[in-house]
């Protein structure tokens, strides 16, 4: 049965998601808002998303749990709002996220039909979650937990469960290597869609702080 993303998310939450990183030029920002608007108003179905999903399995695995080495994130069960937003950000003309593989996927494979991004996001959001191997050394968990509760829990939740309504991703049981890399990208101004909200949070963090934070999050059970 066709399920409207608009009806499932509600009007207020929908338009709250239309904000993008202020680093993008105004014209690109307006275009990305239009793409987000299109994706969020689409009416996704399970089957079309399931048919698109093999494009994702090459990197994210047939179960959506990511790569064995932890460099590719788990996406199974991630909120559809989050997936739509990230796919739009990967489009090169917006330059809000940088990864050659994802830029190609977001620009070519997911543009053939207006509903494609919504369809794949909805399907991925229905995949079951499971814990991923924690690859950190385990010696910075106390510091990582303290940092998380002090600087991150206000938005991502006490258990790093995120918020579907607010379009905030869950971080619990995400791959250590991926989390560590993306936090470093934010501190190095290599991930524009995180800079404004996270620059102050990551300010003055040392490498061992980021390692401990990523390790702590990777070991939390999926909620």
C-alpha positions in Angstrom: 0.0 0.0 0.0 1.3 3.5 -0.9 2.4 5.4 2.2 2.7 9.2 2.0 6.0 10.5 3.4 4.2 13.8 3.9 1.4 12.2 6.0 3.8 10.1 8.0 6.1 12.9 8.9 3.7 15.8 9.3 3.8 19.3 7.8 5.8 21.0 10.6 8.6 18.4 10.7 8.7 18.3 6.9 9.5 21.9 6.4 11.9 22.0 9.3 14.1 19.6 7.2 14.4 22.1 4.3 17.3 24.0 5.9 20.7 23.2 4.4 24.3 24.2 5.3 24.8 27.9 5.0 28.2 27.4 3.3 26.4 26.6 0.0 25.7 29.5 -2.4 22.2 30.9 -2.3 21.3 29.4 -5.7 22.5 25.9 -4.8 20.8 26.2 -1.4 17.5 27.0 -3.1 18.0 24.1 -5.5 18.8 21.7 -2.7 15.7 22.8 -0.8 13.6 22.1 -3.8 15.1 18.6 -4.0 14.5 18.0 -0.3 10.9 19.2 -0.8 10.4 16.8 -3.7 11.8 13.9 -1.8 9.9 14.6 1.4 6.6 15.0 -0.5 7.0 11.8 -2.5 4.8 8.8 -1.7 7.2 5.9 -1.4 6.4 2.2 -1.8 8.5 -0.7 -0.6 8.9 -2.5 -3.9 10.5 0.3 -6.0 12.9 1.0 -3.2 13.7 -2.7 -2.9 14.5 -2.7 -6.7 16.9 0.2 -6.3 18.6 -1.2 -3.2 21.1 -3.5 -5.1 22.8 -0.3 -6.2 23.5 0.3 -2.5 24.5 -3.2 -1.6 27.8 -3.0 -3.5 29.2 -0.9 -0.7 26.7 -1.1 2.2 26.1 -4.9 2.0 23.1 -6.9 1.3 21.8 -6.3 4.8 22.7 -2.6 4.9 25.1 -3.0 7.8 28.0 -1.5 5.9 31.5 -2.8 5.0 33.4 -5.3 7.2 36.2 -2.9 7.7 33.9 -0.2 9.1 34.7 2.4 6.5 31.2 2.3 4.9 28.4 3.1 7.4 25.5 1.0 8.4 22.3 2.4 6.9 19.8 -0.3 7.7 17.0 1.2 9.8 18.3 4.8 9.5 15.5 7.3 9.4 14.1 8.0 6.0 14.3 11.8 6.6 18.0 11.5 7.3 18.7 9.3 4.2 16.9 11.7 1.9 18.8 14.7 3.4 22.2 13.0 3.0 21.5 11.8 -0.5 20.7 15.4 -1.5 23.8 16.7 0.2 25.9 14.2 -1.8 24.9 15.8 -5.1 28.0 17.5 -6.4 26.2 20.7 -7.3 25.5 21.3 -3.6 28.9 20.1 -2.3 27.6 19.5 1.2 29.2 16.1 1.5 32.1 14.7 -0.5 32.6 11.1 -1.5 33.2 10.1 -5.2 31.1 7.0 -5.0 28.1 8.6 -3.3 28.3 11.7 -5.5 27.9 9.4 -8.5 25.1 7.4 -6.9 23.2 10.5 -5.8 23.6 12.3 -9.1 23.1 9.5 -11.6 21.4 6.4 -10.2 18.8 8.2 -8.1 17.6 10.8 -10.6 15.8 8.7 -13.1 12.4 9.1 -11.4 11.2 11.9 -9.1 10.3 9.4 -6.3 13.6 7.4 -6.4 15.3 9.0 -3.4 12.1 8.7 -1.3 11.6 5.1 -2.4 15.1 4.0 -1.5 15.1 6.0 1.7 11.8 4.4 2.8 13.0 0.9 2.0 16.3 1.3 3.8 14.5 2.6 6.9 12.5 -0.6 7.1 15.6 -2.9 7.2 16.4 -4.5 10.6 19.2 -3.1 12.6 21.9 -5.2 14.4 25.1 -4.4 16.3 28.2 -3.8 14.3 31.7 -4.8 15.5 33.4 -2.1 17.6 36.9 -1.7 16.4 38.2 0.9 18.8 40.8 -0.1 21.4 38.5 0.4 24.3 40.8 2.5 26.3 38.9 5.8 25.9 35.4 4.7 26.6 34.9 6.7 29.8 36.1 9.9 28.2 34.0 9.1 25.1 30.9 8.6 27.2 31.5 11.8 29.1 32.0 13.8 26.0 28.9 12.4 24.4 26.7 13.1 27.3 28.1 16.7 27.6 28.1 17.7 24.0 26.0 15.4 21.9 23.1 13.9 23.9 21.1 17.1 23.7 20.3 16.5 20.1 21.1 12.8 19.4 19.5 11.5 22.6 20.9 9.9 25.7 21.2 6.5 23.9 22.4 8.1 20.6 19.0 7.1 19.2 18.5 10.3 17.2 15.1 11.6 16.2 12.9 10.6 13.3 10.7 13.6 13.8 13.6 16.1 13.8 15.6 14.3 11.1 18.6 13.6 13.4 20.4 10.4 12.7 20.9 7.6 15.2 24.6 7.1 16.0 24.4 4.0 18.3 26.0 0.9 16.9 27.5 2.7 13.9 31.0 1.7 12.7 33.9 3.1 14.7 36.0 3.9 11.6 33.2 5.7 9.9 32.2 7.8 12.9 35.9 8.7 13.6 36.4 9.7 10.0 33.3 11.9 9.7 34.1 13.7 13.0 37.6 14.4 11.8 36.1 15.7 8.5 33.9 18.1 10.4 36.9 19.4 12.5 38.9 19.8 9.2 36.1 21.7 7.4 35.7 18.8 5.0 32.0 18.1 5.7 30.0 21.3 5.1 26.7 19.9 6.2 28.0 19.4 9.7 30.1 22.5 10.2 27.6 25.0 11.6 26.0 22.6 14.1 29.1 20.8 15.1 32.1 23.2 14.9 31.7 24.5 18.4 31.0 21.0 19.8 34.2 19.6 18.3 36.3 22.6 19.1 39.5 21.8 21.1 38.9 18.1 20.9 42.1 16.0 20.6 42.5 12.9 18.5 42.1 10.7 21.5 38.8 12.4 22.4 37.4 11.7 18.9 38.7 8.1 19.1 37.0 7.6 22.5 33.8 9.2 21.4 33.6 7.1 18.2 34.4 3.9 20.1 31.8 4.6 22.7 29.1 5.2 20.1 30.0 2.1 18.1 29.5 -0.1 21.2 26.0 1.2 22.1 23.2 -1.2 21.2 20.9 -0.2 18.4 17.6 1.2 19.7 
